[in-house]
Amino acid sequence: MNQITASDINEMNRAFWAAELAVAERRMKDPAILLQATSAMAAERDRRLPIEWQISLYGALQDAEAAKRRFAAQQSRRAGSAKKTDPLQAFIVEAVKSNGSITHVQLLDKLRREQQPGGWVEDVDDKTIWFVDAKGLLKEAPASGLKDRLSRAKKSLGRDKKISSR
């Protein structure tokens, strides 16, 4: 049977901590991880936890790195989904397709004509446009933003025309 000696245990301990130190140094080079780790340690200190209950620097760095990975994965999932055009913007795009020189005042009048209880445009006043989105939820958009929406629609259609004429 193989006997483990004290020097074997010391060597395993030295190798383990050398590897841990290398990982900790790599983690500390990332400012976001270091900030999160030191903040977590400070929070435990500020809560006056006994020292033996407080997280070590190594543990705090490990937790911070894991949190950073989770946040990055969550952001990647959200970044992968494209924004859908809401019904109001789709209406504006159609209005621009039928009349490329439509003004925001004409567009507002056209929206008022679309307004009806139970329809997709619930109400239009000088400050707000209430409409039903694709999920059936009532949304509101500021009437002052109509100019910007109209401008985006015109630019988008102008870009589409340039691409299709090539």
Long-range contacts (C-beta under 8 A, 24 or more apart in sequence): 20-58, 24-57, 24-58, 24-61, 27-61, 27-62, 27-64, 27-65, 28-61, 30-65, 30-68, 32-64, 32-68, 33-61, 33-64, 33-65, 33-68, 34-61, 34-64, 36-60, 36-63, 36-64, 36-67, 36-68, 37-61, 37-63, 37-64, 40-64, 84-134, 86-131, 86-133, 86-134, 86-139, 87-120, 87-131, 87-132, 87-133, 87-134, 88-129, 88-131, 88-139, 88-141, 88-149, 89-149, 89-152, 89-153, 92-146, 92-149, 92-150, 92-153, 93-153, 93-156, 93-157, 95-153, 96-150, 96-153, 96-154, 96-157, 97-157, 100-154, 100-157, 102-150, 103-150, 104-146, 104-147, 104-150, 107-146, 107-150, 108-143, 108-146
